[in-house]
Amino acid sequence: MSERAEADPAVAGPPSEIKPAKESHGSVMWREAKGLFWVLAAVLAFHSFIAKPFYIPSESMMPNLLTGDRLVVTKFPYGWSWVSPSFHILPHWRGRLLGHLPERGDVVIVTPPGGSEDYIKRVIGLPGDTIEMRGGRLILNGRRVPAVIRPSAMIPVDANAPCGYENFWDRRVEIGNGVYCRLPIVRETLPNGVSYNTVEDGVSPGDDYGPVKVPADHVFLMGDNRDHSSDSRYSLGPPNRGLGGPVPWENIGGRAEFITFSLDGTTQIANPLTWVPAFRGGRAGTSLHPDKARQ
């Protein structure tokens, strides 16, 4: 007959409690720093390779984009290149990873050759195209692009659209209790059926240009505000600050998708009462994909 020793519950004490070792202040700080690092890395990766916000700082894409518009720009439609990271920290290399050429009429962000800031322009010419401007009218591959005069655009005047401080000196009008910038509009239609409005503000140096043939793996870009846009028609650097002709396609950073919101320039960060009144109505959600007729 075997015997089994059992603990007497009257004698045995309560089970001992194992207390976790107290984490040092340095360990807590290191754990928090690592967590913050991975959050920032995820945000940066999303901005660099998926999509990022973009701010319109100038009038070069009026009437379709206004100073103060905030956009979403996607990074993946054309593949990735050295300009894809938000801070352009990669070394320059030719070509793109999983690259696709933009379509004529796409609105894209672009980094000028040798530069680091981003411009926003419209794709007008693709590799092999011949671009010419005569009297302010676009000629593509020897054929004048159809252009139709449309009713003037009435842009409300505000701090971000002053209408006269630098451009549009004689375009300011008062209608009722409102003040507007009345912009002459010409609607172009490219060979692929894409249509968009441009501003025709008179005579400018870019009204006569070319002809220039777009090389392989390059695109030709122009602003919709044709008489006030530093684009492929103008030389790099001061004073023109243009794109220096057709731009290598690896300098294209992404495609503009839609407007998230727009501010009129009166926001004061320190005064929350100015935040809501500064929003421009009717611009949030506006698609930046151009109209395209059925072929």
C-alpha positions as CSV (number, residue, x, y, z in Angstrom):
1,M,0.0,0.0,0.0
2,S,1.6,3.2,-1.2
3,E,1.5,6.3,0.7
4,R,1.2,9.9,-0.8
5,A,2.2,12.9,1.2
6,E,-0.3,15.7,1.0
7,A,0.0,19.2,2.3
8,D,-2.1,19.9,5.3
9,P,-4.3,22.9,4.4
10,A,-4.3,24.0,8.0
11,V,-0.5,24.2,7.9
12,A,0.2,25.4,4.4
13,G,0.2,29.1,4.0
14,P,-1.4,31.1,1.2
15,P,0.1,30.9,-2.3
16,S,3.0,33.3,-2.7
17,E,2.3,36.3,-5.0
18,I,4.9,37.0,-7.7
19,K,5.3,40.7,-8.2
20,P,6.4,41.9,-11.7
21,A,9.8,43.6,-11.7
22,K,9.3,47.4,-11.8
23,E,10.3,48.8,-15.2
24,S,13.0,51.4,-15.0
25,H,12.3,55.0,-16.2
26,G,14.9,54.5,-19.0
27,S,13.1,51.3,-20.3
28,V,9.8,53.2,-20.4
29,M,11.3,56.0,-22.3
30,W,12.9,53.6,-24.8
31,R,9.7,51.7,-25.3
32,E,7.7,54.9,-26.0
33,A,10.4,56.2,-28.4
34,K,10.3,52.9,-30.4
35,G,6.5,53.1,-30.6
36,L,6.7,56.7,-31.8
37,F,9.4,55.8,-34.3
38,W,7.3,53.1,-35.9
39,V,4.2,55.4,-36.1
40,L,6.3,58.1,-37.8
41,A,7.9,55.5,-40.1
42,A,4.4,54.2,-41.1
43,V,3.1,57.8,-41.8
44,L,6.2,58.6,-43.8
45,A,5.9,55.4,-45.8
46,F,2.2,56.1,-46.5
47,H,3.1,59.7,-47.6
48,S,5.9,58.5,-49.8
49,F,4.4,55.5,-51.5
50,I,0.6,55.7,-51.3
51,A,-0.7,59.2,-51.0
52,K,0.0,62.6,-49.4
53,P,-1.7,65.9,-48.9
54,F,-0.6,68.8,-51.1
55,Y,-1.1,72.6,-50.8
56,I,-1.6,74.9,-53.8
57,P,0.7,77.9,-53.2
58,S,0.1,79.8,-56.5
59,E,-2.3,80.8,-59.2
60,S,-0.7,78.8,-62.0
61,M,-3.5,76.3,-62.2
62,M,-6.5,78.7,-62.1
63,P,-9.4,78.4,-62.7
64,N,-9.4,74.7,-61.7
65,L,-7.2,75.1,-58.6
66,L,-7.0,78.1,-56.3
67,T,-4.3,79.2,-53.9
68,G,-5.3,77.7,-50.6
69,D,-6.7,74.5,-52.0
70,R,-5.7,71.3,-50.2
71,L,-5.5,68.1,-52.3
72,V,-4.8,64.4,-52.1
73,V,-2.0,63.3,-54.4
74,T,-1.6,59.5,-55.0
75,K,1.9,58.2,-55.5
76,F,1.3,54.8,-57.1
77,P,-0.5,55.5,-60.5
78,Y,2.8,56.0,-62.4
79,G,5.0,53.7,-60.3
80,W,7.8,55.0,-58.0
81,S,11.0,56.9,-58.6
82,W,13.6,59.0,-56.7
83,V,11.0,61.8,-56.1
84,S,8.5,59.5,-54.5
85,P,9.6,59.9,-50.9
86,S,8.1,63.1,-49.4
87,F,11.4,64.7,-48.7
88,H,13.2,63.6,-51.9
89,I,16.0,61.9,-49.8
90,L,16.8,59.2,-52.3
91,P,19.7,59.5,-54.8
92,H,18.7,60.3,-58.4
93,W,18.3,57.4,-60.7
94,R,16.8,57.1,-64.2
95,G,13.5,55.4,-64.8
96,R,10.7,54.2,-62.5
97,L,9.8,51.1,-60.5
98,L,6.6,49.6,-62.0
99,G,6.4,52.7,-64.1
100,H,3.4,53.9,-66.2
101,L,3.3,57.1,-68.3
102,P,0.7,59.6,-67.4
103,E,-2.2,60.3,-69.7
104,R,-2.6,63.6,-71.5
105,G,-4.6,65.9,-69.3
106,D,-3.6,64.4,-66.0
107,V,-2.8,66.9,-63.2
108,V,0.5,65.9,-61.6
109,I,3.1,67.1,-59.2
110,V,6.6,67.4,-60.6
111,T,10.0,68.3,-59.3
112,P,12.0,70.5,-61.7
113,P,15.3,68.9,-62.8
114,G,18.0,69.8,-60.3
115,G,15.4,71.2,-57.9
116,S,13.7,70.0,-54.7
117,E,10.4,71.8,-54.5
118,D,7.2,70.4,-56.1
119,Y,5.1,72.1,-58.8
120,I,1.7,71.1,-59.9
121,K,0.9,71.1,-63.7
122,R,-1.1,69.4,-66.4
123,V,0.4,66.8,-68.8
124,I,0.1,68.1,-72.3
125,G,2.6,66.1,-74.3
126,L,3.9,62.5,-74.2
127,P,7.1,61.0,-75.7
128,G,7.2,61.6,-79.5
129,D,4.7,64.5,-79.4
130,T,5.7,67.8,-81.0
131,I,4.5,70.8,-78.9
132,E,4.0,74.3,-80.3
133,M,2.3,77.5,-79.2
134,R,1.2,80.2,-81.6
135,G,-0.7,83.3,-80.5
136,G,-1.6,81.6,-77.2
137,R,-3.1,78.5,-78.9
138,L,-1.7,75.0,-78.4
139,I,-0.6,73.0,-81.4
140,L,0.0,69.3,-80.9
141,N,1.7,67.2,-83.6
142,G,1.1,69.9,-86.2
143,R,-2.7,70.2,-85.4
144,R,-4.2,73.0,-83.5
145,V,-5.9,71.7,-80.4
146,P,-9.6,72.5,-80.4
147,A,-10.3,75.5,-78.2
148,V,-13.7,77.0,-77.4
149,I,-14.3,80.3,-75.7
150,R,-16.5,79.7,-72.6
151,P,-18.3,82.1,-70.2
152,S,-15.9,83.9,-67.8
153,A,-15.1,82.2,-64.5
154,M,-16.3,84.3,-61.5
155,I,-13.8,83.7,-58.7
156,P,-14.7,85.3,-55.4
157,V,-12.0,87.7,-54.3
158,D,-10.4,86.9,-51.0
159,A,-6.9,87.0,-49.3
160,N,-5.8,83.9,-51.3
161,A,-7.3,85.2,-54.6
162,P,-6.8,88.9,-54.5
163,C,-7.3,89.5,-58.2
164,G,-4.8,92.3,-59.0
165,Y,-1.9,92.2,-56.5
166,E,0.3,90.4,-59.0
167,N,-2.0,89.2,-61.9
168,F,-5.3,90.1,-63.4
169,W,-5.0,93.8,-62.9
170,D,-8.2,94.7,-64.9
171,R,-10.3,91.6,-64.0
172,R,-11.8,92.7,-60.6
173,V,-15.6,93.4,-60.7
174,E,-18.3,94.1,-58.1
175,I,-21.6,92.4,-58.5
176,G,-24.2,93.1,-55.9
177,N,-22.5,92.8,-52.5
178,G,-19.7,90.6,-53.9
179,V,-16.3,91.2,-55.4
180,Y,-15.1,88.8,-58.1
181,C,-12.2,88.1,-60.4
182,R,-13.7,87.7,-63.9
183,L,-11.4,85.4,-65.8
184,P,-11.7,84.8,-69.6
185,I,-12.0,81.0,-70.1
186,V,-10.9,78.9,-73.1
187,R,-11.7,75.2,-73.0
188,E,-9.2,72.9,-74.7
189,T,-9.8,69.3,-75.8
190,L,-6.8,67.1,-76.3
191,P,-6.7,64.2,-78.8
192,N,-7.7,61.6,-76.2
193,G,-10.9,63.5,-75.5
194,V,-9.8,65.1,-72.3
195,S,-11.2,68.6,-71.8
196,Y,-10.4,71.3,-69.2
197,N,-10.6,75.1,-68.8
198,T,-7.7,77.4,-69.2
199,V,-7.4,81.1,-68.4
200,E,-6.6,83.5,-71.4
201,D,-5.3,86.7,-69.8
202,G,-3.8,88.4,-72.9
203,V,-0.3,88.3,-74.3
204,S,2.6,86.6,-72.5
205,P,6.1,85.3,-73.5
206,G,4.8,81.7,-73.5
207,D,2.2,82.5,-76.2
208,D,4.7,81.6,-78.9
209,Y,6.9,78.6,-78.3
210,G,8.5,75.8,-80.1
211,P,8.1,73.5,-82.0
212,V,9.7,71.1,-79.5
213,K,9.6,67.3,-79.8
214,V,9.2,65.5,-76.5
215,P,12.1,62.9,-76.0
216,A,11.6,59.3,-74.9
217,D,10.6,59.0,-71.2
218,H,9.8,62.7,-70.9
219,V,6.5,64.6,-70.6
220,F,5.6,68.2,-71.5
221,L,3.7,70.1,-68.7
222,M,1.8,73.3,-68.7
223,G,-0.3,75.3,-66.2
224,D,-4.0,76.0,-66.9
225,N,-3.4,79.7,-66.1
226,R,-1.4,79.9,-69.4
227,D,-0.2,83.5,-69.1
228,H,0.9,83.2,-65.5
229,S,2.5,79.7,-65.2
230,S,6.1,78.7,-64.9
231,D,6.1,75.4,-66.8
232,S,7.9,73.5,-69.6
233,R,7.8,76.6,-71.8
234,Y,10.2,78.4,-69.6
235,S,13.9,78.0,-68.5
236,L,15.0,76.6,-65.2
237,G,15.9,78.8,-62.3
238,P,15.5,82.6,-61.9
239,P,13.9,84.6,-63.3
240,N,11.5,82.3,-65.1
241,R,11.6,79.4,-62.6
242,G,10.2,77.1,-65.2
243,L,10.7,73.4,-65.9
244,G,13.3,73.9,-68.7
245,G,11.4,72.0,-71.4
246,P,10.1,68.4,-71.4
247,V,10.6,66.8,-68.0
248,P,12.0,63.3,-67.3
249,W,9.1,61.1,-66.3
250,E,11.0,60.0,-63.1
251,N,10.5,63.6,-61.9
252,I,6.7,63.1,-61.7
253,G,5.8,62.6,-58.1
254,G,2.2,61.6,-58.3
255,R,-1.3,62.4,-59.6
256,A,-3.7,64.9,-58.1
257,E,-7.0,63.2,-57.2
258,F,-9.4,65.6,-55.5
259,I,-9.7,68.7,-53.3
260,T,-10.1,67.9,-49.6
261,F,-10.8,71.5,-48.5
262,S,-9.9,75.1,-49.3
263,L,-9.0,78.1,-47.2
264,D,-9.4,81.8,-48.2
265,G,-6.2,83.0,-46.4
266,T,-7.8,84.6,-43.3
267,T,-7.1,81.8,-40.9
268,Q,-5.3,82.7,-37.7
269,I,-3.9,79.7,-36.0
270,A,-4.0,81.3,-32.6
271,N,-7.6,82.4,-33.0
272,P,-10.1,79.4,-33.4
273,L,-12.9,81.8,-34.2
274,T,-11.3,82.4,-37.6
275,W,-11.0,78.7,-38.6
276,V,-14.6,77.9,-39.8
277,P,-15.2,81.2,-41.6
278,A,-12.0,80.7,-43.6
279,F,-13.3,77.6,-45.3
280,R,-14.4,78.1,-48.9
281,G,-17.7,76.5,-49.6
282,G,-18.3,74.1,-52.5
283,R,-14.7,73.0,-53.2
284,A,-14.3,70.0,-50.9
285,G,-14.5,66.7,-52.8
286,T,-14.0,68.3,-56.2
287,S,-12.4,65.7,-58.5
288,L,-9.3,66.7,-60.3
289,H,-9.6,64.1,-63.0
290,P,-10.4,66.0,-66.2
291,D,-13.6,65.4,-68.2
292,K,-13.2,62.9,-71.0
293,A,-15.5,62.5,-74.0
294,R,-16.3,59.0,-75.3
295,Q,-14.1,58.1,-78.3
